[in-house]
Structures are given as structure tokens and as C-alpha cells.
Amino acid sequence: MPELPEVETTRRGVEPHVVGRQVISVHIHDRRLRWPVPDALITDLPGRHIEAVERRAKYLLFRAGDHSLMIHLGMSGRLRVLPSVHPRQAHDHFDVVFDNGQMMRFHDPRRFGCVLWLAGDPLQHVLLKSLGPEPFAPDFSGDQLYALARGRTTAVKNFLMDSHVVVGVGNIYASEALFRAGIHPARAAGRITLPRYVRLVEAVRAVLDEAISQGGTTLRDYVGADGGTGYFQQQLNVYGRDGLPCPQCQHPIKQRVIGQRSSFFCRYCQR
């Protein structure tokens, strides 16, 4: 599934091609996504200009006046900017055609993505309004994590992946950040000290920043907006490295299921 770095990479990839452009037409090829692609896009979006492309958590927001086009990439979704005459392929769901002869195409083989057309402030939509802070925002801090974790017995990895605590820290990046911070993923969130949470926040930001700069992590389906793939998988320290030597102590990396997700860690370097 595309995570925050992959979604941010997509945002940065499509932004210069669509901001300021006028929408000429919308073509829906296959409405079958998590929710049906709204027919209102065909009549309401043409004639509008895309004013900004923003990201909230793993949702992309294309601002168009008093409405916004909201897209979630789901498990296998991707956006491409292509010539408007580019031939269709299987699993191409809809096209937004612009005044310069280019189009933005949404492709999603597994159909877990979503496309919504929202009036008013999209941040007040039910999918967004209760989300936690962005990992690069000032309100995501060691103090915030420490306060929220008091009394919690859930594993810190599950705590870190809770979108009400912080958005965008998926399975890969949680494993990598906990390794950098030296925290065992199964340790109870309420038993971690404030200084360790401060280190964890620093690690989360460093991991995500590096992943964004590398274009994300290529695992299974992810492809960037330009058709290229991410390279952060080449820098993974623990994720997917079960049995391989820890880059710090050379003991083998262990794998364990925590919260129904595979977790990777070093039992010597993380406690």
C-alpha cells in the first residue's frame, strides 16, 4: 500500500503539471472503487482551475474553487500525467483532461482507492477531521506522544501506527523508526520514557524525510507519478530482513507478528 512518502512523492510529481490548469473534461471508465466514482465530476469539474494540490495523511486534495477532488490511492492506486490521447489500459478508472492537451489518469487494479468530490472545507470531511497531526507538524512531538501513551498497554508499534496519534506512519516506516530510536516494537506504549519518545519523533521524521527524498519504497505495486519507482527499500535497516545481520550489531534481524502485521527488529539493539 502506498504510504505517506509515496503519496507525497505523487503529490509533488503531479503538482507542477496540474496547478493553474483548467479542466476541459472528465472521463469515467470504471466507477468501481471503494465507493463509486461520482458522476458529478463529469459536469461539475470541467471549467474549473486546479488551484493547489495538497496532502492530508494519505489523501490527496485537488483544490478547485469551493470544491475539492479528494483521492486516496488505496492498495495499488497511482496517478499519472499523460498526453490526453494516451491509450487506455485495464484498470484505468478515470481521466481529468486539461487545457494543455495533458490528462491526469487514475489507475487502480485492486479498486481499494477512492475518488470523492467535496464541497466546502475538505478537512472537515468525516474521513479527515478526526485524524492526528502530520509527522512534520509542530504538534507532533515527544511531549504529545508521551502524554497520549500514559496508561496504554498496547504495543508501541501499534500506537505509532494509530492515525489518531499521528498520520502516515505505516508498517514499514514504523519498523524503521523504532529501530533507529532503539525501541522494541512490542514494548507497551505506556512504559516508554519521555526522552525515548523525543528520540522516536526525531527518528520518524528522519525516516520519512529520507523516504520522500528517495521517491518512496517500492514493495509490490507502488509506482510514482512519473512511472518511476522509489529507492528507499535499498536503505531499509530491518523491514523485510528477517535472518539477515543487523547493520549495527550483526546479530540476525527477527520477525514477529504484532497487531496482525509483520514487524522486524533487532532484539539486541531495541529494548
N, C-alpha and C positions, 0 to 999 in steps of 0.2 A: 504494500500500500504506500503511495506517496505520502511522505511525512512533511513536516514544516519546511525543511530545506529544499525538498523537491518542489513544493508548492511555491515557495518564494523564488526559486530559480525559474519556474514557469512564469510567475508574475513579471519578473524582470525581463524575461525573454519576449513576452508579448507586448509589454507596455509601450516601447517606442514605436511599434507598428500600428497601434490602435488608438492611442490617446490623440485627441484632436481630429480624428477621422469621423466622417458622417456615415451612418449605416444606411445602405441602399436597400438591402433586402435580407430576409431571414428565411432559410430553407430547413424544414424539419424532415429528416429522412426516416428516423426511427424514434418514436416518442417513449419507448420502453427504457426507463431508467429507474432509480429508486422511487421516484414519483414521475408521472408522465410529464414530458417536456410541455410547458404551457403553450397552447395555440395563440395566446395573446401576444407572444413575441413576434409573430408574423405581422400583426397590424400595429402594435404599439412601439416597437423598437425602430423600424425604419424611419428615417428623417431626423433622428436624434444623433447627437455627437457624443462620443465617449470622452468624458471629462477627466477621468482618473481611473487607474487600476490599483486597487488596494487589496490587502490580505488581512483577514481576521482569523486567527488559528489556521485551519487548513481550508478555509473558504476564500475564494477569490470574489471580489466585488468590482464590477464594472459600472462606474457611476455614469448615469445618463440623465441629467436634469433631476426631476423629482422622483425618478425610479432608479433601481439598480438591478443589474443582471448578476445573480449570485450563482457561482459554480463550485461544486465540490467534486474532486477527481475520483473519489471512491477508491476501489481496489486497483483499477487498471486504466483509469481515465487519463487522457492527455489532450492538450491544446496545441494546435499547430497553426502558424500563419503561412498561407499558401496562395499562389495565384488562384483567382476565382474560377478558372477553367480546369483546375486540377481534378482528375477523375476520382470518383468516389470509390471507397473500399468497403468491405464488410465491416460493420460495427461503427461506421461514421454516423453520428446521431443528428447533428445539426451544424449549419454553417451560418456565420454572420458575414455578409458581404459589404465591403466598404467602398467609398468613392474613389479609391485609387486603384481599383482592379484587384485588390487582395481580399482574402477572406480568413476568418478565424474558424477553424473546424474542431469540433469536439468528438473524440474517438474513445469508445469505452466497450471493450469486448465483454466484460463481466457485468456491466449495467448496474453497478452499485453507486455510480456517481449521481449527482443531482444538478438540475438547472432550474432556477426559480426566478421569477420576475416580480420584484418587490417595490411597493410604493412606500414613500416616506423614508425614515431613517432605518437602514437595514440592520444597524447594530441593536435595534430593539426587537428584531425578529426572535421568535422563540428558540431558534437554533443557536443564536449568538448572545442573547442578553445575559445569560447566567454563566458564561464562560469566565475562567480565571484570567489573570494577567498574561500578557505576552512575555516570553522569556527575556527579551531585551528591554522591557519596560522597567522604569524605576521601582514600581510597586511589586516586582518580583525580586525578593531579597532573602537573605538568610534569616532575618528577623521574621519575615512573613511566613516562611516555611516552618520555622521553629514554633511560632505561635499556633499555626494550624495543626501541627503534629502533636501538640500536647494531649496525652491520654490515648493516642491512637496505637493500636496493636497491629495494624495492617503492615505488611512488608513495605519498606521504604521505596522499593521499585514501583509497586502499585500506587503508592501515594504520589510519587513523582509523575506518573502517567495519568493521574486523575485530571481531567480537563477543567475541573472546578478549582484546582490548586494552581495549575499553570497549563497553558495550552501548548500543543505542538511537540511535546517530548514523548515520542513514540518508543517502541520497544528497542530498536537499535540504539537510539541516542541515549536512552535511559541507561542501558547496559554500559555504554562507553563513558558516560559522565560519572556514573558510580565508580567505575574502575579508576578514573583519573582522581576522584576525590577520596579513594581508598575506603569506600563504604560497601559492606556486603549487601547485596540486593535483598536478602531475606531478613535483614535486621529490622526490628519493629521501628516504625517511624517515630514513635514517642520516646525512644531510647537513644536518640541521636542528639548530640550537644549542639549548641548554637554555633561555635566555631566550625564544626564539621558541616553544618548547613551552609555557612558562608562559603566554605570551600566548594560545596556541591553546586551552589548557584554559579560560582565562577567556572566550574567545570562544564555545566550545562551550556553556558554562553559560549565558551571556547569551542566545544564540540559542534554546536550548531553553526557558529560562525565559520569554522573550518569546512563544514559540510556544504554550506551555501557557497563558499568561495570555490569549492571543487565541483559544484553543479549537482550536489546530492549524492545519494548512494544507489548504485544500480543493483537491485535484487529483483529477479523475475521481470516485472512488467515496466518498470519506470523508464520513460524516455522524455527528455527535455523538450521545451517548446521548439527548439531548432532541429529536433530529430537526433541530437547527440545524447550521450549517456553520461551519468555522473561518475566521478572518480574517487569519492570518499571511501568506497569499500576497500581501496588499496591501503587506507590508513587505519582500518579498524584494529583495535588492540585485543578485544575479547570476543565481540559478537561473531558467531559462526565459526569460532576457532577451537571448538571442543577437542581436547587432547593435544593441541599444539602448545609450544612453550610460551609462557608469559613473557612479554617483552621486557619486564623489569627483573623478575627473579628466576626465570627459566623453568619454573615448575609448570606442569600441564594445566591449561585452562579447563575449568569444569563447566558442565551444562546442567541446569536444573530447571524444572518447570515451576514457576512462581506465578500465581494468579492466571493459570492456564496459558501462559506464554513462556517460551523458551528463554532462559536467562543464562548469560555467560559471565564468568567471574574467575578471579584467582583467589583461592582460599588462603593464600599466604599474604597477599598484598591488600586484601579487602577484609575488613572486620566490622 
